């Protein structure tokens, strides 16, 4: 298995989260939120992964956790993350 990396891009109040394992790529989006939520994002639902990323379906929650940890480390230290597994939603909380 190739080492995983997460790249975060910004375009105004939103952007992309790109998970790479060698040549394999999972792209998602994020946007700033309101209230106690700093940002929300998604890399797609479980059913979307079955079609688009079959190589990663069995490790989906591990990948979502890895992405959440990378975003916290790179962009939101001091915050916490919540993951809604079925929909693939990640919420960053203040």
N, C-alpha and C positions, 0 to 999 in steps of 0.2 A: 504494500500500500504506500502511495506517495504521501509526503508530508502535506498537511493542509495549511492553506493561507486564507486570510480574509482581507479583502480590500474594500474600503468604504469611500464612495465618491459623494461630493456635495454639489448640488445645483440649486442655489437659493435655499428654500425651506424643505428640500427633499433631496433624494439621491438614490444611489444603488449600494447594495451589499453583495459582493461577489466572493463566493467560496470556491476555491480551486484545490484540486487534488491532481497534480500532474496536468494532463490535458483536459481533464474532466472539470466542468464548471456548473455551478448552480448560482443563478442570478436572482436577486430579489430587490425590493425597493424599501425605502424608509421615508418618513416625513415627520416633522416636528408635530407634537401634540399639544394639549392644553391641560390645565389643572395640575394634578400631581404627576401626570405622565409627561415625560420629557420628549419621547419619540415613540412611534409605532412603526413596525415593518413586517414584511412577510416574504417568504420564499416560495409560497404556494401551499395548497392543501395536500393532504396525504394522497388523495386520488390524482392530483396533478403530478406529483412526484412519480407515481406508478408509470405514467406515460412518458414524462420528460427525463426522469433520473432513475431508471430502474436499478442501476448499479448502486444507488445510495439508499434505497427504500428501507432496508433492514437496519440501517444505522441512522435513520432520520432524526430521532431525538438526540442522539449523540452529536450529530452535525448541528442541530439547532442550538444546543447548549454551547458548543464550540463557537458558533457565530455570536451568540449573546455575550459570552465571555470576552471575545475579541473586540466587540463593539464597546463594551464597558472599559476594557483596558485602553483602547485607542482613543475613544472620544468622550467617555462619560464616567470617569473615575469618581467614586463616591456615590454613584447611583446603584440601583439594583435592577434586575431583569426578571420579567415574568414570561413564561412560554405557554401558549395555548397550542398543544401539539397537533390536534386534528386539522385546524386551519393554517397552522404554520405561523401564527402571529407571535411576534416578540414585542413586548412593551418595556420600555425603560422608565423606571420610576425614580423620582427625585428622592 
